[in-house]
Amino acid sequence: MTYPWDYDPDYNNQSLYLDRLNDLNKLLAERKFDAVRQCIAEIEVQDTAELLEGMPKQTKALFFRTLPRKTATEVFAYLNHELKEDLINNLSDEDALHLVKNMEPDDRAAFLDELPAEIVQELTARLPRDKLLEVKLLLGYPAESVGRLMRPDYVAIKQNWTVQQALTYLRTIRKDTGRLSTLFVLDEDNKLADSIHIRELALAVDPNTPISDLMDHRVIYIHAREDQEKAVETMQHYDLNALPVVDGDQVLVGVVTIDDVLDIAEAETTEDFHKMGSVGVINFNLNTASPVLLYRKRVGWLLLLVFVNIFAGLAIANFEDMIEAVVALVFFLPLIIGSSGNAGSQAATLMVRSLATGDVELKDWGRLLFKEISVAAALGITMALAIAMIGFWRGGMDLAWVVGLSMIAVVLVGSLMGMSLPFLLSKLHIDPATASAPLITSMADIVGIMIYFSIAVMILQI
């Protein structure tokens, strides 16, 4: 073991991660806390957070208390909620208060929102008044709204100032310089009037130039009560690093930054994946989740799908006589209904993702319906040609017609179901991702069975 470590931000290097983890565990066991701090000083706070999460449970609190206060506050922001709560419970009242007081306003509000009420009361009772007001402001907005996501510590200048006054003001404030690139301009009523880049101030030839002369009155903003996904879409669409947030009176109340949006985009994508897999929303680490918790999250949908599939069994039972007369039909049954479910899941996945990214909207349903019909028909005919030859080999021309026409029909119907259900859910203000692949597959299976045997009845005359 050699320390201090060399600076190496290669977070994908698993070997390096394990070496560092072993180093820290050994140094902590030997109570060499200065050496621990020297090592940590050479790596990024995000990498320190990963090392902390990988430590044995009994070592995590000791390691966290070893970190310098400023580093500990920065590392804390990158931990999962369960670990944050464990650490808070292992800190002294003074250290816990210092930690919460120095968190970013949006991180502080989100953290306090998920803590037990008695801990929140204890912490907020000792928070400075300005910090407490920030918490109350953010928690006053609906869950998953932009108001919960924004930072209230924005930097704004007045449109009636000169460039010199604005630069003087910027030199006096003590804020994260990383957020000074975009400046928000307010009018006399503190309403958002524009946003300008700081280089426009720096490049102004005359320091007495009024800020209003630099404005083009073209500012993109979002209302505090909008859904957080809307902020993600807006910032992606306009390629913004910071998005101003206003209230109902157009007064600037905060700003959403790119790092906040990245977290939301990741969380929303993960949530959609979970829903499409018929799993309840999982907002915890799978490594630390208990088997009981995972069982509870998954069993509901699986039980529901069991009952849905009972209808498939009833549909098959309704055609028992035909199955006894033409046993070869059973050979193709899994293939036919499987194709219907696969086509439906494929179409649903494409539509759910397109709706989530904003590539398509509700008004596009009619146009996409005709496109899906043509695509599904082509797919069905291609698959029918392949399976009809096997049908001819197994049971002659009549069976070839049955499986061929059935394949075209089930792929067409399954695709239209998969394509339309996400639109219907959006129209009903339900997350389109609820149109999960297992649900679409089960519904398409039932319809596929009915189509397959109905076509068999017509052609085989049984």
C-alpha positions in Angstrom: 0.0 0.0 0.0 1.3 3.4 -1.0 -0.2 6.7 0.1 -1.2 9.4 -0.6 -2.7 8.0 -3.8 -2.0 9.3 -7.3 -4.8 11.3 -8.9 -6.7 9.0 -11.2 -10.4 9.7 -12.0 -10.9 6.4 -13.8 -14.1 5.4 -12.1 -14.6 2.4 -14.4 -11.4 0.7 -13.2 -12.7 -2.0 -10.9 -9.2 -3.1 -9.9 -8.3 0.4 -8.8 -11.5 0.7 -6.8 -10.9 -2.5 -4.9 -7.3 -1.6 -4.2 -8.4 1.8 -2.8 -11.2 0.1 -0.8 -8.7 -2.3 0.8 -6.3 0.5 1.5 -9.0 2.5 3.4 -10.2 -0.5 5.4 -6.7 -1.2 6.5 -5.9 2.4 7.4 -9.1 2.7 9.4 -8.4 -0.6 11.2 -5.0 0.8 12.1 -6.5 4.1 13.2 -4.3 6.0 10.7 -6.9 8.8 10.1 -4.4 11.4 8.8 -3.4 8.9 6.1 -7.0 8.4 5.2 -7.5 12.1 4.8 -4.4 12.3 2.6 -5.7 9.6 0.3 -9.1 11.1 0.0 -7.7 14.5 -0.8 -6.3 13.0 -4.1 -9.7 11.7 -5.5 -13.0 13.2 -6.5 -15.9 13.4 -4.0 -18.0 11.1 -6.3 -15.3 8.4 -6.1 -15.1 8.9 -2.3 -18.9 8.3 -2.1 -18.6 5.1 -4.1 -15.8 3.9 -1.7 -18.0 4.7 1.3 -20.9 2.8 -0.1 -18.7 -0.3 -0.7 -17.4 -0.4 2.9 -18.6 -2.8 5.6 -21.5 -1.4 7.5 -19.6 -1.1 10.8 -16.8 1.0 9.0 -18.9 3.5 7.1 -19.7 5.8 10.0 -16.1 5.8 11.2 -14.8 6.7 7.7 -17.4 9.4 7.2 -16.5 11.0 10.6 -12.8 10.9 9.5 -13.5 13.1 6.4 -12.9 16.9 6.7 -16.3 18.6 7.2 -16.3 20.3 3.8 -15.5 17.0 2.0 -18.0 15.1 4.1 -20.8 17.6 3.0 -19.9 17.2 -0.6 -19.7 13.4 -0.4 -23.0 13.2 1.4 -24.8 14.6 -1.6 -23.9 11.6 -3.7 -25.0 8.9 -1.2 -28.2 6.9 -1.4 -31.0 7.9 1.0 -30.7 4.8 3.3 -27.0 5.4 3.9 -27.6 9.1 4.5 -30.1 8.3 7.2 -27.8 5.8 8.8 -24.9 8.3 8.9 -27.1 11.1 10.3 -28.1 8.8 13.1 -24.4 8.1 13.9 -23.3 11.7 14.0 -23.4 14.0 16.9 -26.2 16.6 16.9 -23.7 19.4 16.1 -22.1 17.5 13.2 -25.6 16.5 11.8 -26.7 20.1 11.9 -23.6 21.3 10.2 -24.0 18.7 7.5 -27.6 19.6 6.8 -27.0 23.3 7.0 -24.3 23.2 4.3 -26.1 21.0 1.8 -27.4 22.5 -1.4 -30.9 23.8 -0.9 -32.6 21.3 -3.2 -30.6 18.4 -1.8 -31.4 19.6 1.8 -35.2 19.8 1.1 -35.2 16.3 -0.6 -33.3 14.8 2.2 -35.5 16.2 5.0 -38.6 15.3 3.0 -37.7 11.6 3.4 -36.5 11.6 7.0 -38.7 10.4 9.9 -40.7 13.3 11.3 -39.0 13.4 14.7 -35.5 13.7 13.1 -36.8 16.5 10.8 -38.3 18.4 13.7 -35.0 18.1 15.7 -32.9 19.3 12.7 -35.1 22.1 11.4 -35.6 23.5 14.9 -31.9 24.4 14.9 -31.5 25.5 11.3 -30.9 29.2 10.6 -34.0 31.1 9.6 -32.9 31.6 6.0 -32.1 27.9 5.5 -35.4 26.9 7.1 -37.3 29.3 4.8 -35.6 27.7 1.8 -36.7 24.3 3.0 -40.3 25.4 3.5 -40.4 27.1 0.1 -39.2 24.0 -1.8 -41.4 21.5 0.2 -44.4 23.8 -0.4 -44.5 22.7 -4.1 -46.1 19.4 -5.1 -43.9 16.2 -5.2 -42.1 15.7 -8.5 -42.7 19.4 -9.5 -40.0 21.7 -10.7 -40.4 23.6 -7.5 -39.0 20.7 -5.5 -36.0 20.4 -7.9 -35.0 24.1 -8.3 -32.3 25.9 -6.3 -33.5 29.2 -4.8 -29.9 30.7 -4.7 -29.8 32.0 -8.2 -27.8 35.1 -9.4 -29.9 37.9 -10.9 -29.2 41.5 -11.9 -31.5 44.4 -12.7 -32.2 45.7 -16.1 -31.9 49.3 -15.0 -28.3 48.7 -13.9 -25.2 49.5 -15.9 -22.6 47.0 -16.9 -20.3 48.4 -14.2 -22.9 48.1 -11.5 -23.6 44.5 -12.5 -19.9 43.6 -12.4 -19.5 45.2 -9.1 -22.4 43.3 -7.7 -21.1 40.0 -9.0 -17.7 40.6 -7.3 -19.5 41.1 -4.0 -21.6 38.0 -3.8 -20.3 34.7 -2.5 -21.9 32.1 -4.6 -20.7 29.1 -6.6 -18.9 30.6 -9.5 -20.0 27.7 -11.7 -23.5 29.2 -11.8 -22.4 32.7 -12.9 -22.2 31.9 -16.6 -25.9 32.7 -17.1 -27.3 35.8 -15.4 -31.0 36.4 -15.0 -32.2 39.9 -15.6 -35.2 41.2 -13.5 -37.4 44.2 -14.3 -38.6 46.8 -11.7 -41.2 44.3 -10.3 -38.6 41.5 -9.9 -40.2 39.6 -12.8 -38.0 37.6 -15.1 -37.2 39.8 -18.2 -34.2 38.1 -19.9 -31.1 36.0 -19.4 -27.6 37.0 -20.6 -24.3 35.4 -20.6 -21.6 36.8 -18.4 -19.3 37.3 -21.4 -21.6 40.0 -22.6 -20.7 42.0 -19.5 -17.1 41.2 -19.9 -17.0 42.2 -23.5 -19.0 45.4 -23.2 -16.9 48.3 -24.4 -18.5 51.0 -22.3 -19.0 50.1 -18.6 -21.8 52.6 -18.5 -23.8 50.6 -21.0 -27.3 49.9 -19.5 -28.1 46.2 -19.1 -31.3 46.8 -21.0 -29.2 47.6 -24.1 -27.7 44.0 -23.9 -31.1 42.3 -23.7 -33.0 40.7 -26.5 -36.0 39.7 -24.3 -35.8 36.1 -25.4 -35.7 33.9 -22.3 -36.7 30.3 -21.9 -38.2 29.5 -18.5 -40.5 27.1 -16.7 -43.2 27.4 -14.0 -42.5 26.0 -10.6 -45.5 23.7 -10.6 -44.7 22.0 -13.9 -43.6 18.4 -13.8 -39.9 17.7 -13.5 -39.9 15.8 -16.7 -41.0 19.0 -18.5 -37.8 20.7 -17.2 -35.7 17.7 -18.5 -37.4 18.0 -21.9 -37.0 21.8 -22.1 -33.3 21.8 -21.2 -32.6 18.9 -23.6 -34.5 20.6 -26.4 -32.9 24.1 -26.0 -29.5 22.7 -24.9 -29.5 24.8 -21.7 -27.2 24.6 -18.7 -29.6 26.5 -16.4 -33.3 27.0 -16.6 -35.0 29.8 -14.7 -38.1 29.0 -12.7 -40.9 31.4 -12.2 -44.1 31.5 -10.2 -47.6 32.4 -11.4 -46.8 36.1 -11.4 -43.7 35.6 -13.5 -41.4 36.3 -10.6 -38.1 34.4 -10.6 -38.1 31.9 -7.7 -35.2 29.6 -8.6 -33.1 27.9 -11.2 -32.8 24.3 -12.4 -29.2 23.3 -13.3 -27.9 20.6 -15.6 -26.7 18.3 -12.8 -30.2 18.3 -11.2 -31.7 17.4 -14.6 -29.3 14.6 -15.2 -30.4 13.0 -11.9 -34.0 13.3 -12.8 -33.5 12.0 -16.4 -31.8 8.9 -14.9 -34.5 8.4 -12.3 -37.3 8.7 -14.8 -35.7 6.3 -17.3 -35.1 3.8 -14.5 -38.7 4.2 -13.4 -40.0 3.6 -16.9 -37.9 0.4 -17.2 -39.3 -0.9 -14.0 -42.8 -0.2 -15.0 -42.3 -1.8 -18.4 -41.0 -4.9 -16.7 -44.1 -5.0 -14.5 -42.1 -4.1 -11.4 -43.2 -1.6 -8.8 -41.2 1.6 -8.6 -37.8 0.7 -7.0 -36.0 3.7 -5.6 -33.3 1.8 -3.7 -30.1 -0.1 -4.4 -30.6 -3.7 -5.5 -27.5 -4.7 -3.6 -28.9 -3.6 -0.3 -32.6 -4.4 -0.9 -33.9 -7.3 1.2 -35.5 -10.4 -0.5 -38.8 -9.5 1.2 -38.8 -6.0 -0.2 -38.1 -7.3 -3.7 -40.8 -9.9 -3.4 -43.4 -7.2 -2.4 -42.4 -5.0 -5.3 -42.8 -7.8 -7.9 -45.6 -10.1 -6.7 -48.5 -7.7 -7.3 -48.2 -7.5 -11.1 -47.3 -11.2 -11.4 -50.5 -12.2 -9.5 -52.6 -9.8 -11.7 -51.1 -11.4 -14.9 -51.9 -14.8 -13.6 -55.6 -13.9 -13.6 -55.3 -12.2 -17.0 -53.8 -15.4 -18.4 -56.7 -17.5 -17.1 -58.7 -15.9 -19.9 -56.2 -17.4 -22.3 -56.9 -20.8 -20.8 -60.6 -20.3 -21.1 -60.2 -19.3 -24.8 -58.3 -22.5 -25.5 -60.9 -24.6 -23.6 -63.6 -23.1 -25.9 -61.9 -24.8 -28.9 -61.3 -28.3 -27.3 -63.3 -30.2 -30.0 -61.3 -28.6 -32.8 -58.0 -29.3 -31.1 -59.0 -33.0 -30.7 -59.9 -33.1 -34.4 -56.7 -31.4 -35.7 -53.9 -32.0 -33.2 -51.4 -30.3 -35.6 -53.0 -27.0 -34.6 -51.4 -27.3 -31.1 -47.9 -27.4 -32.7 -48.4 -23.9 -34.0 -50.2 -22.4 -31.0 -47.2 -21.2 -29.0 -45.6 -19.8 -32.1 -48.8 -17.9 -33.1 -49.6 -16.3 -29.8 -45.9 -15.7 -29.0 -45.6 -13.7 -32.3 -48.6 -11.6 -31.3 -47.1 -10.8 -27.9 -43.7 -10.1 -29.3 -45.1 -7.7 -31.9 -47.2 -5.9 -29.3 -44.3 -5.5 -26.8 -42.1 -4.2 -29.6 -44.6 -1.6 -30.7 -45.3 -0.6 -27.1 -41.6 -0.2 -26.2 -41.1 2.1 -29.2 -44.2 4.2 -28.4 -43.5 4.5 -24.6 -40.0 5.7 -25.2 -41.0 8.1 -28.0 -43.7 9.6 -25.7 -41.2 9.9 -22.8 -38.7 11.8 -24.9 -41.3 14.0 -26.6 -40.6 12.7 -30.1 -44.3 12.0 -30.5 -47.4 13.5 -28.9 -51.0 12.6 -28.5 -52.0 14.4 -31.7 -49.6 12.1 -33.7 -51.7 9.0 -32.9 -53.7 8.9 -36.2 -50.6 9.4 -38.4 -48.7 6.8 -36.5 -51.6 4.4 -36.6 -51.5 4.2 -40.4 -47.7 3.9 -40.4 -48.0 1.0 -37.8 -50.6 -0.8 -40.0 -48.3 -0.8 -43.0 -45.3 -1.9 -41.0 -47.2 -4.6 -39.1 -48.8 -5.9 -42.3 -45.4 -6.2 -43.9 -44.0 -7.9 -40.8 -47.0 -10.3 -40.6 -46.7 -11.3 -44.3 -43.0 -11.9 -44.0 -43.5 -14.1 -40.9 -46.6 -15.8 -42.5 -44.5 -16.9 -45.6 -42.0 -18.6 -43.3 -44.5 -20.4 -41.2 -46.9 -21.3 -44.0 -44.3 -23.6 -45.5 -44.0 -25.5 -42.2 -47.8 -25.6 -42.0 -48.0 -27.2 -45.4 -45.4 -29.8 -44.4 -47.2 -30.6 -41.2 -50.9 -30.6 -42.4 -51.3 -29.7 -46.0 -52.5 -26.6 -47.8 -55.5 -25.9 -45.5 -53.3 -25.8 -42.4 -50.8 -23.6 -44.3 -53.6 -21.1 -45.0 -54.7 -21.2 -41.3 -51.3 -20.5 -39.8 -50.3 -18.0 -42.5 -53.5 -15.9 -42.2 -53.4 -16.2 -38.4 -49.8 -14.9 -38.3 -50.7 -11.9 -40.4 -53.8 -11.1 -38.3 -52.1 -11.6 -34.8 -49.0 -9.5 -35.7 -51.3 -6.8 -37.0 -53.6 -6.8 -34.0 -50.8 -7.2 -31.5 -48.8 -4.3 -33.0 -51.9 -2.0 -33.0 -52.6 -2.9 -29.4 -49.0 -2.2 -28.4 -48.9 1.0 -30.3 -52.3 2.4 -29.1 -52.3 1.5 -25.4 -49.6 4.0 -24.4 -51.5 6.8 -26.2 -54.7 5.8 -24.4 -52.9 5.8 -21.0 -51.5 9.3 -21.8 -54.9 10.5 -22.7 -56.1 9.3 -19.3 -53.2 11.1 -17.6 -51.6 7.7 -16.7 -47.9 7.1 -17.2 -47.6 5.3 -20.6 -44.9 3.1 -19.2 -47.6 1.3 -17.3 -48.3 -0.4 -20.6 -45.7 -3.0 -19.6 -44.4 -5.6 -21.8 -45.9 -8.5 -19.8 -49.3 -6.8 -19.8 -49.3 -6.3 -23.5 -48.0 -9.8 -24.1 -50.8 -11.3 -21.9 -53.5 -9.3 -23.7 -52.1 -10.1 -27.1 -52.0 -13.8 -26.2 -55.7 -13.9 -25.5 -56.6 -12.1 -28.7 -54.1 -14.3 -30.7 -55.8 -17.5 -29.4 -59.2 -16.2 -30.5 -58.0 -15.2 -33.9 -56.1 -18.4 -34.6 -58.9 -20.8 -33.7 -61.5 -18.6 -35.4 -59.6 -18.7 -38.7 -59.2 -22.5 -38.2 -62.9 -22.9 -37.8 -63.6 -20.9 -41.0 -61.0 -22.7 -43.2 -61.2 -26.3 -41.8 -65.0 -26.2 -41.4 -64.9 -28.2 -38.1 
